[in-house]
Amino acid sequence: MTTPDFGNVQAIDVLNLKSLEKRAEALIGRGEFGYITEGSDDGYTKWRNTNAFKDVHMLPRVLQDVAEPDQSTTLLGEKLKSPLMTAPIAGNALAHPSGEIGLAKGAKEAGIMMAQSTFASKTIAETAAVSAGAPYLFQLYMPKDWGYCQYLLDEARQANALAIVLTADSTLGGYRELDVINRYHLKGKIANLAGYNTGENGAGAGSLFKESMQKLNLELIDKLAAYSHLPIIIKGIQTPADADAAIKAGAAGIYVSNHGGRQLDGAPGSIECLPAIAKVVAHRVPIIFDGGVQRGTHVLKALALGADLVGVGRPFSYGLALGGWKGVKAVADHLKMEIFIAMQLTGCQTIDAVKQMHCTTSFEI
């Protein structure tokens, strides 16, 4: 087996997750950085993702006999050292040559969940070779070509993916002005076509995902589960009605997300959507959450409002840019440190206790 090339790696100091963006900008190309960091339209939803956390207030308990809080948890039976996940981001090689294999190595060393995008810069097999034995999710953009979809599902199953995450909010890409200004696109940077004959002279992933992309409907849940024999998690849920419909159609998990503010601008922050969705889900299936997470307190707030696993996206890309897999681990370790402090100061010994913590919020619940 070929030894993975992790490129240059180095330990990095992390003051906080927000500070990583400017440091990474100096290392990443203008077009690549724009692609990673941008939101759609005016960027309101991206901004709201983080800022809405300010409208959630935790009510700490005292005298709870808490010492050395334990933030370990499980998802779909898989044990994790922390309720964190590397949210699926396209083309991680834009940040660092190691791409997804660096991300997988960092996540594995940190003991957290990794999710790989269909639009990855490394193949599923390459990532799987590094993440072997560690929890792994494969995020699927539903292509118009069912043969290509089968190919991806076969690869994910062979990689021992824990589940398939079907992204449901991207039937069309949001309008992202930095890509227009920088004349930037991902063409030629996607690795998951390797080994698949498109029948279009190697035209690339774009030929399988353009305007004639397959329409998405609830019947896909059963179709994907029947073929892959894996649990199907639906990503991009922002309303209770969609969560309930997906579960009734066979979804094994709900993923509350607005795609990092990269799709519909003007939608609320993800954390604003979470309480009402969690109420309807009513613990029937696990809930994954992402959107603007930059602090350990953000993680606690998401868990208290109904999440079971919390995804972080851009900060891991910045950590990857700054230090390769060691940078990814450093970001995870810093966030775990903040979670530890927040658990101690809110009187929560376990993640189950965090989920029982009371929060006040102006959101509709």
NORGI-V839529 format. One record per helix or strand. SS is the DSSP state (hx for helix, st for strand). FROM is the first residue (numbers start at 1). LEN is the number of residues. If there is no record, write none. Layout:
ss: {SS | SS}
from: {FROM | FROM}
len: {LEN | LEN}
This chain:
ss: {hx | hx | hx | st | st | st | st | st | hx | hx | st | hx | st | hx | st | hx | hx | hx | st | hx | st | hx | hx | st | hx | st | hx | hx | st | hx | st}
from: {20 | 30 | 44 | 56 | 70 | 73 | 78 | 84 | 92 | 99 | 113 | 124 | 136 | 146 | 163 | 177 | 206 | 219 | 231 | 240 | 253 | 259 | 270 | 286 | 296 | 309 | 314 | 325 | 350 | 351 | 359}
len: {6 | 8 | 12 | 3 | 1 | 3 | 3 | 3 | 3 | 12 | 5 | 8 | 5 | 13 | 5 | 6 | 4 | 10 | 7 | 9 | 4 | 3 | 12 | 5 | 9 | 4 | 10 | 22 | 1 | 6 | 3}
